[in-house]
């Protein structure tokens, strides 16, 4: 992954029963303080659905680049938050870095929030369908002597690269209002 590319991470913490309000208050205060650190692009907290008995909180953070993420993780504020959060949570926090399809839908200057999956599926379909309909046939005609498996590797690589660096960034910018609900 490129050093200068934005990085999105999910941190999942399981809150002890009865500590939800204290955890949320502490998390809110930490998030507000953390915005003073350079490279912050947004944060979103996904709370457990009411009435389900679930206790997992997912904290989604987006950074300008990998260096900003590393600086955030190395900061005294982050270390202090982790020590404090441990009093309200069970087990170790779980970390995931988003770098595939899900990261296409969080463009650089967009606050992080969950998008409807059906919208993400439609936009992904709109990006994938034209490529999978045209590139295999075009390259089969262009390179008729190639073994089908080798041709498939080439075409699949081109489709993935096109989606990652061209098609999906373009579609998410063009459809930003619809995806994020600012245009109905």
C-alpha positions in Angstrom: 0.0 0.0 0.0 1.4 3.4 -0.9 2.8 5.5 2.0 0.9 8.6 0.8 -2.5 6.9 0.4 -5.2 7.5 3.0 -5.5 4.7 5.6 -8.8 3.6 7.2 -8.7 1.4 10.4 -11.4 -0.3 12.5 -10.8 -0.8 16.2 -13.3 -3.1 17.9 -13.7 -3.0 21.7 -16.1 -5.1 23.7 -17.5 -3.0 26.6 -18.2 -4.6 30.0 -21.9 -4.8 30.9 -23.0 -1.7 32.6 -20.0 0.4 31.5 -21.5 1.6 28.2 -22.3 5.2 29.3 -18.8 5.7 30.9 -17.1 4.2 27.9 -19.0 6.4 25.5 -18.3 9.5 27.5 -14.6 8.7 27.7 -14.5 7.8 24.0 -16.2 11.1 23.0 -13.6 13.1 25.0 -10.7 11.2 23.5 -12.0 11.6 20.0 -12.3 15.4 20.5 -8.8 15.6 21.9 -7.3 13.4 19.1 -8.4 15.7 16.3 -5.5 18.1 17.3 -3.1 15.5 15.9 -2.1 16.0 12.3 -3.4 13.7 9.6 -6.8 13.0 11.0 -9.5 12.7 8.4 -12.5 11.5 10.3 -13.8 9.1 13.0 -17.1 7.3 13.3 -18.3 5.1 16.2 -20.6 2.2 15.4 -22.5 1.3 18.5 -24.2 -2.0 19.2 -27.8 -2.2 18.1 -30.1 -1.5 21.0 -31.9 -4.6 22.4 -29.5 -7.1 20.9 -27.3 -7.6 23.9 -24.2 -7.0 21.7 -21.4 -5.0 23.4 -19.0 -4.5 20.6 -18.2 -0.9 19.7 -16.4 -0.3 16.3 -14.4 2.8 16.0 -13.5 3.7 12.4 -10.7 6.2 11.9 -9.3 7.6 8.7 -5.8 9.1 8.3 -4.1 11.1 5.6 -1.4 8.4 5.2 0.4 5.6 7.0 2.8 8.0 8.7 -0.2 9.9 10.4 -1.6 6.5 11.6 1.8 5.5 13.0 2.2 8.9 14.8 -1.3 8.5 16.2 -0.6 5.0 17.5 2.7 6.2 19.0 1.2 9.2 20.7 1.0 9.5 24.5 -2.7 10.4 24.2 -3.4 7.1 22.4 -1.5 5.1 25.0 -3.3 6.9 27.8 -6.7 6.3 26.1 -5.9 2.5 25.7 -5.0 2.2 29.4 -8.2 4.1 30.4 -10.4 2.2 28.0 -9.1 -1.1 29.3 -11.0 -0.4 32.6 -14.3 -0.4 30.7 -13.7 -3.2 28.2 -13.1 -6.9 28.1 -10.1 -8.4 26.2 -7.7 -6.7 23.8 -8.9 -4.3 21.2 -9.1 -5.8 17.7 -7.7 -3.9 14.7 -8.5 -4.1 11.0 -7.1 -2.0 8.2 -9.5 -1.3 5.4 -7.8 -1.5 2.0 -10.1 -3.2 -0.4 -13.7 -2.6 -1.6 -14.8 -0.9 1.6 -12.1 1.8 1.3 -13.4 2.8 -2.2 -16.4 4.2 -0.5 -14.6 6.5 1.9 -13.0 9.2 -0.3 -10.4 11.5 1.1 -12.5 14.4 2.4 -15.6 12.5 3.4 -16.6 11.9 7.0 -16.8 8.2 7.8 -20.2 6.7 8.3 -21.7 3.5 7.2 -23.3 3.5 3.7 -26.2 1.3 2.6 -24.8 -1.9 1.3 -27.2 -1.9 -1.6 -25.8 1.4 -2.8 -22.2 0.1 -2.5 -23.3 -3.0 -4.4 -24.9 -1.0 -7.2 -21.8 1.3 -7.6 -19.5 -1.7 -7.6 -21.6 -3.4 -10.2 -21.6 -0.2 -12.3 -17.7 -0.3 -12.2 -17.2 -4.0 -12.7 -19.8 -4.9 -15.4 -18.4 -2.8 -18.2 -14.8 -4.0 -17.6 -15.8 -7.7 -17.4 -17.9 -7.4 -20.5 -15.3 -5.7 -22.7 -11.8 -6.5 -21.5 -11.8 -10.3 -21.8 -13.2 -10.2 -25.4 -10.9 -7.4 -26.4 -7.8 -9.0 -25.1 -8.8 -12.4 -26.5 -8.9 -10.8 -30.0 -5.8 -8.8 -29.4 -3.7 -11.8 -28.1 -5.3 -14.8 -29.8 -2.2 -17.1 -29.2 -2.2 -16.7 -25.4 -3.2 -19.5 -23.2 -6.6 -18.8 -21.7 -5.4 -19.0 -18.1 -2.5 -16.5 -18.8 -5.0 -14.2 -20.6 -7.3 -14.4 -17.6 -4.5 -13.4 -15.2 -3.7 -10.4 -17.4 -7.4 -9.3 -17.7 -8.1 -9.9 -14.0 -5.1 -7.8 -13.1 -6.2 -5.0 -15.4 -9.7 -5.1 -14.0 -8.5 -4.9 -10.4 -6.0 -2.1 -11.1 -8.6 -0.2 -13.1 -11.2 -0.5 -10.3 -8.7 0.4 -7.5 -7.0 3.4 -9.1 -9.5 4.8 -11.7 -13.0 3.5 -11.9 -14.1 3.3 -8.2 -12.5 6.6 -7.2 -14.2 8.3 -10.1 -17.6 6.7 -9.5 -17.5 7.4 -5.7 -16.7 11.1 -6.5 -19.4 11.3 -9.2 -22.0 9.6 -7.0 -20.9 11.1 -3.7 -24.2 12.9 -3.0 -26.3 9.9 -3.8 -24.0 7.5 -1.8 -23.9 9.7 1.3 -27.5 10.8 1.2 -26.9 14.5 0.4 -28.9 14.0 -2.8 -32.0 11.8 -2.9 
